[in-house]
Amino acid sequence: MTIQILYGIVLIAIGALMSGSFAIPFDRVKEWKWENYWLIYSLFGYVIVPFVICLLFAPGFLIALGQVPPRTLGWVFLLGAIYGAANLMFGLSLRYLGIALGYALSLGLMMAIGTLVPPAIDGRLAKLFESESGLILVAGILISLTGIGLSGYAGYLKSRQTESGGGVNREFDLRKGLAAALFVGIAGSACALGIEQGAPIAQACVANGADPLFQDCAVFLVLYGGAFVTTLAWCLYLAWKNRTIRYFFKAGASVSLWMNYLLCAAAGFLWYINYVFFGMGKSRMGEYSFVAWGILMTLTIVFATLWGLYRKEWKNVSRQCYALMWTGLIILLVASFLIGMSSN
């Protein structure tokens, strides 16, 4: 493994840490319903922060976007809209499967599909399999799926041992949960495809003076612009249906409206900065940069689990459950390095 690839993995790991941490500010949002805080978070994470980052690190992005064929921009925007729908469905997978199992299955599918499909379309996957690197990639993905399975099962056992009544949540529905997770895995991988299909945007940014480390900033702006359109439509519909539109403008006597906005802005900032570091790491992965997606998804599950440990969500579970959790995390760490090595 070269220093450049190792550097790329470290940058992607920092992004995964941000991705696993972005929802923490939501714990302190008061009185708002899901559609309220999710819309404001999305406004910052999908639109405002990406635009500011482009101004700072790719100031020629507007000129670059004008040089890219409209068909490419429209395709990336559409893939972003599909990804936005997947993010909305992700909530249902958590509702029916629980946090640990829903997170593991949804992100696990996104990892596998998002890593393999984009390079299969543009031919890089076939080229990769001409050497032993292809076998390393497959091994890394299979090992990662094993770790994800162990992590998900450990989370399922944790839910059974820690929830009141001695069982899983009352809304647990394996059939509906698996359907939701399958949709998230397929539609969510549109994000990885959009990033790869946005390569002409990245190249135009570099040609207009952007540092190659930040070449994907304009790609993210177009991609997540599409995601915001989907999110905006759904959240406004829910706000109208549930009569919660007023919460955007007026808060209770004991609630700071501006604090809610700031907390949601912080969540959006953390979520998007995840992709800034991902883009920086991806730029260091060489010709087979598509493997960066698998590393991001794998390490995101690791950091999300570590946050659960810090917040004492694994307190009072059995030794078997605890051992499964740690075994899954170690396997995921090994898998992330194998996936990275395949780009060498």
Summary of the structure (lengths in Angstrom):
residues: 344
radius of gyration: 20.0
end to end distance: 6.1
largest distance: 65.7
contacts: 1292
relative contact order: 0.24
helix: 82%
strand: 0%
